Amino acid sequence: MVRYVVSNLGPETSQADKDKLLAALKTVKGIKDIALTPAAREITFGINGPEPKAKSLSAACESAGFTLGARM
């Protein structure tokens, strides 16, 4: 599993915003089984094929109003 920090994801994030982030991440080729952990401000996902570039993940997060941080 791959983990990234999402700096503006947290316990206060609305369900609608979390759903928007999940939908955006699902458009990135090569990731599966996405999970959000708002309390830890992170996303976790499996890889199906080559690992997606951080640039693609960042763009997906930005399209949903979130900021991708460092890989953990």
N, C-alpha and C positions, 0 to 999 in steps of 0.2 A: 504494500500500500504506500502511496505517496501522500505526503502532508504538506500543505502550504498555509501560511498565516494569511488571513484576510483582515486587514487592520480595522475596518469599520463594521465588522460583523460582531455582534455581541448578544447577550441575553435580552437586550432591549429591542433588537431587530424584529420588526413585525413579520408575521407569517407570510404576508403577501410579498414582502421584500425577499425573504428566504426562498420562496417559490420562484421568484424572478431570477435569483442567482442560480438556483438549481437548473432551471430551464436554459439559461445562458450557457452553463457549463456542459450541459448535455449536447450542445451543438459542436463541442470540440471533439474532433476525430481522435479516437484512441483511448478515451477514458470511459470507465464503467464503474458502477457501484459507488456513486458519489454520496458522501455523507457530510453534513454540516455539524460542527460542534461549536455553537455560539459561545458557550461559557469559556472555551479555550481560544476563541477567535480563529478557528481553522477549518479548512476543508480537507477531506481525505477521499482518495479515490484509487481504484485499481486501474491497471493499464492493459489495454487490449491491442497489442502490436507495439510499434515504436512509441516511446514516451513523447507526449505532446510538448512542444516548445513553450517555455514560460511566456513568450510573447503572445501566443494564442490564448493561453489561460488568462493572462492579464487583460487582453482585449475583451474576452467573454465577461470577466468580472466587471470591467469598466462599463460595458453595455448595460449591465444591470445596476450600476451605481455603486459598485464596490471597488476596493483597491487591493490588489494582490500583493502580498508581502513575500518574505523569504520562504524558501523550501525548508522543511524541517527534517 
